[in-house]
């Protein structure tokens, strides 16, 4: 079959090529409903597909953006990505989502691949370990926004939550409920979110004149977490409260507690820093620190869109407050 062209659509609709072009670019200001209907019918009848490559070359844009997620298994990351995609859909942008698995090498490959495909900009949940690559994008004026994590000494618009303050308030909540032996469980301290949450934990204890016990701070990968929790709950003085630094840590902790017969609300109190979709189904008394994922994703997309449209954006860090539930 011969490729259907814009000229074919114009002929079938009885209008000019420029009118078809205006219709395809959604410039309807001076176009009547009858004309729009004729063009729409001609496109459907002929099976016309716009040439996006040609349009991209003409506009010097691909109308595509990349989202590089640190780890897609975090529900919070999925929520943010969905909010970004919703924004893109409303603004005729196509979002490509890539999962870096917290691997800086994988993140680097995705950045290079997406830029090679000439996407108009990137929203990145940064591993924080590709600084030269980040700096190069900033120097070139390439549209980029960081989400969830910040990278020090880099002028990139960033969207984060108040990790230190929210964690501090949550641990203070434990202390107010009479707890002194409070454990903190986190994955390797390689990214700003985890580091900031640990800082909030330590601040709350210090402010309450409670000595920080290094044995109560568990830093481990998910596969190693069970053995570390075994050590924690084998101590002579056991924790009566535990802070799980994210949803993946929560799942590892819950699995361990179930195996050991440790009862939440009776033997241990628990707070987790993350959005959990099934929280309302749990019978166990757990406190959650909820992040405003939708608002954060919306803001990240807005900042990227403004950069793509050459609007002046100050490279500031936007902090969204979380809440204890």
C-alpha positions in Angstrom: 0.0 0.0 0.0 1.2 3.5 -0.8 1.8 5.8 2.1 -1.1 8.2 2.7 0.1 11.8 2.8 -1.2 15.0 4.2 -1.9 16.1 0.6 -4.2 13.1 0.2 -6.1 14.1 3.4 -6.4 17.7 2.2 -7.8 16.5 -1.2 -10.3 14.1 0.4 -11.5 16.8 2.9 -11.6 19.5 0.3 -9.2 21.8 2.2 -5.7 23.0 1.9 -2.6 21.2 3.3 -2.0 24.1 5.7 -5.5 23.6 7.2 -4.8 19.9 7.7 -1.5 20.9 9.3 -3.3 23.3 11.7 -5.7 20.5 12.6 -2.9 18.0 13.4 -1.2 20.6 15.5 -4.5 21.4 17.3 -4.6 25.0 16.2 -8.3 25.4 16.0 -8.7 29.1 16.6 -10.0 29.9 13.1 -11.3 26.5 12.1 -15.0 25.8 12.0 -16.6 22.6 13.4 -17.6 21.5 9.8 -14.0 21.7 8.6 -12.7 19.8 11.6 -15.2 17.1 11.0 -14.3 16.8 7.3 -10.6 16.4 8.1 -11.3 14.0 10.9 -13.4 11.8 8.5 -10.8 11.9 5.8 -8.0 10.9 8.3 -10.1 8.0 9.5 -11.2 6.9 6.0 -7.7 7.0 4.5 -6.0 5.6 7.7 -3.5 8.5 7.7 -0.7 8.4 10.2 1.2 11.7 10.9 4.9 11.6 10.2 6.2 12.3 13.7 9.9 12.2 12.6 9.3 14.9 10.0 7.4 16.9 12.5 10.2 16.5 15.1 12.9 17.7 12.6 10.8 20.7 11.7 10.0 21.7 15.3 13.4 20.6 16.6 11.6 18.5 19.3 10.6 14.9 19.6 7.7 15.5 22.1 9.2 12.7 24.2 10.6 12.9 27.7 12.4 10.3 29.7 11.8 9.2 33.3 14.6 7.3 34.9 13.4 5.7 38.1 15.9 4.5 40.7 13.8 1.4 41.6 10.4 0.9 40.1 9.5 -1.6 42.9 8.9 1.3 45.3 5.2 2.2 45.1 6.1 5.8 45.8 8.2 5.9 42.6 5.3 4.4 40.6 2.9 7.0 42.0 5.3 9.9 41.0 5.8 8.4 37.5 2.1 8.1 37.0 1.6 11.8 37.9 4.3 12.8 35.4 2.8 10.6 32.7 -0.6 12.1 33.3 0.9 15.6 32.9 2.7 14.6 29.7 -0.5 13.1 28.3 -2.4 16.4 28.8 0.5 18.3 27.1 0.9 15.9 24.1 4.2 14.6 25.4 5.2 10.9 25.4 6.9 9.6 28.5 9.4 6.8 28.4 10.0 5.1 31.8 13.3 3.3 32.5 14.2 1.5 35.7 17.8 2.0 36.9 17.7 -0.6 39.8 19.8 1.8 41.9 22.7 0.9 39.6 24.8 4.0 38.5 26.1 2.1 35.4 22.5 1.3 34.3 21.4 4.9 35.0 24.3 6.1 32.9 23.3 3.9 29.9 19.7 5.1 30.1 20.7 8.7 30.2 22.9 8.2 27.2 20.3 6.1 25.3 17.5 8.6 25.9 19.6 11.6 24.9 20.7 9.7 21.7 17.0 9.3 21.0 16.8 13.1 21.4 14.1 13.2 24.1 13.3 16.7 25.0 14.3 16.4 28.7 14.8 14.0 31.6 13.3 13.5 35.0 15.7 11.4 37.1 15.5 9.8 40.5 19.3 10.0 40.7 21.7 7.4 42.1 23.9 10.3 42.9 27.0 8.6 41.4 27.1 10.0 37.9 28.1 13.5 38.8 30.2 14.2 35.7 27.3 13.2 33.5 24.8 15.3 35.5 27.2 18.3 35.3 27.6 17.9 31.5 23.8 18.1 31.1 23.6 21.2 33.3 26.5 22.9 31.4 24.8 22.1 28.0 21.5 23.6 29.3 19.7 20.3 28.8 16.3 20.2 30.5 16.6 18.0 33.6 14.8 17.6 36.9 15.8 15.5 39.9 13.0 13.8 42.0 13.1 12.2 45.4 16.8 12.6 45.8 19.0 15.6 45.7 22.6 15.8 44.5 24.9 18.2 46.4 26.7 21.1 44.6 24.7 20.7 41.4 22.3 23.4 40.1 19.4 21.2 39.1 15.7 21.8 40.0 14.9 19.1 42.5 11.8 17.8 44.1 12.1 16.1 47.5 10.1 15.6 50.8 11.2 16.8 54.2 13.0 13.5 55.0 15.0 14.7 58.1 12.1 16.6 59.7 9.4 14.0 59.1 11.7 11.2 60.5 12.6 13.3 63.5 8.9 13.9 64.3 8.1 10.2 63.8 10.8 9.1 66.2 9.7 11.9 68.7 6.3 10.2 68.5 7.9 6.9 69.6 9.6 8.7 72.5 6.4 10.4 73.6 4.8 6.9 73.8 7.5 5.9 76.2 10.1 4.2 74.0 13.8 4.5 74.6 15.1 1.5 72.6 14.3 2.5 69.1 15.8 0.7 66.1 16.4 2.2 62.6 16.5 -0.1 59.6 17.7 1.2 56.2 19.2 0.0 52.9 22.8 1.1 52.1 23.4 4.8 52.8 24.2 5.7 49.2 21.5 8.2 48.5 20.3 11.4 50.1 16.9 10.2 51.2 18.3 7.4 53.4 21.1 9.6 54.8 18.6 12.4 55.6 16.2 10.0 57.3 19.0 8.6 59.5 19.9 12.2 60.4 16.3 12.8 61.5 16.4 9.6 63.7 19.7 10.7 65.3 18.4 14.2 65.9 15.2 13.0 67.7 17.3 10.8 70.0 19.9 13.5 70.7 17.2 16.1 71.4 15.6 13.7 73.9 19.0 13.0 75.6 18.8 9.3 74.5 22.1 7.8 73.7 22.4 6.6 70.1 23.1 2.9 70.1 25.0 1.8 66.9 23.7 -1.7 67.4 20.2 -0.4 66.8 21.0 1.0 63.4 20.7 -1.7 60.8 22.1 -0.8 57.3 21.8 -3.7 54.9 20.7 -4.7 51.4 17.3 -6.4 51.2 18.9 -9.9 50.9 21.1 -9.3 53.9 18.4 -7.7 56.0 17.0 -10.9 57.7 20.4 -11.9 59.2 20.9 -8.3 60.4 17.5 -8.4 62.0 18.4 -11.7 63.7 21.4 -10.0 65.3 19.3 -7.0 66.3 16.6 -9.1 68.1 19.3 -11.4 69.7 20.7 -8.5 71.7 20.2 -8.6 75.5 18.3 -5.3 75.3 15.9 -5.5 72.4 14.2 -2.6 70.6 10.6 -1.9 71.5 10.1 0.4 68.5 11.4 0.2 65.0 11.6 2.7 62.1 11.6 1.2 58.6 13.2 3.6 56.2 11.0 2.6 53.1 8.4 0.1 51.8 10.9 -2.5 50.8 12.5 -2.5 54.3 8.9 -2.8 55.7 8.3 -6.0 53.7 11.6 -7.5 54.9 10.8 -6.5 58.5 7.2 -7.8 58.4 8.4 -11.2 57.0 11.0 -11.4 59.8 8.5 -10.5 62.6 6.0 -13.0 61.3 8.6 -15.8 61.2 9.7 -14.9 64.8 6.2 -14.5 66.2 6.9 -10.9 67.3 3.5 -9.1 67.6 3.1 -5.5 66.5 1.4 -3.4 69.0 2.3 -5.8 71.8 6.0 -6.6 71.4 7.0 -3.9 69.0 5.7 -0.6 67.5 6.5 0.2 63.9 6.7 3.3 61.7 7.5 3.1 58.0 8.5 6.0 55.8 6.7 5.4 52.5 3.4 5.3 50.7 1.8 1.8 51.1 -1.2 1.0 48.8 -2.5 -1.8 51.1 -2.1 0.1 54.4 -5.9 0.3 54.9 -6.1 -3.5 54.8 -3.6 -4.1 57.6 -4.9 -5.1 61.0 -1.5 -4.5 62.6 -1.1 -1.0 64.3 1.5 0.6 62.0 2.2 4.3 61.5 3.0 5.5 58.0 4.8 8.6 56.8 2.9 9.5 53.7 4.6 11.5 50.9 2.6 13.7 48.5 3.7 11.7 45.5 1.1 13.1 43.1 1.9 16.7 43.8 5.6 16.0 43.6 5.3 14.3 40.2 3.1 17.1 38.9 5.7 19.7 40.0 8.5 17.8 38.5 6.7 17.6 35.1 5.8 21.3 35.3 9.5 22.2 35.9 10.7 20.1 33.0 8.0 21.4 30.7 9.0 25.0 31.5 12.6 24.2 30.7 11.7 22.6 27.4 9.8 25.7 26.5 12.8 27.8 27.3 11.3 29.5 30.3 13.8 30.6 33.0 13.9 28.2 35.9 15.9 28.8 39.0 17.7 25.6 40.0 16.1 25.4 43.5 15.1 22.5 45.7 11.4 22.2 46.2 10.6 20.5 49.6 7.1 18.9 50.0 6.1 18.1 53.5 5.0 14.6 54.4 2.5 13.5 57.1 2.3 10.8 59.8 -0.7 8.6 59.5 
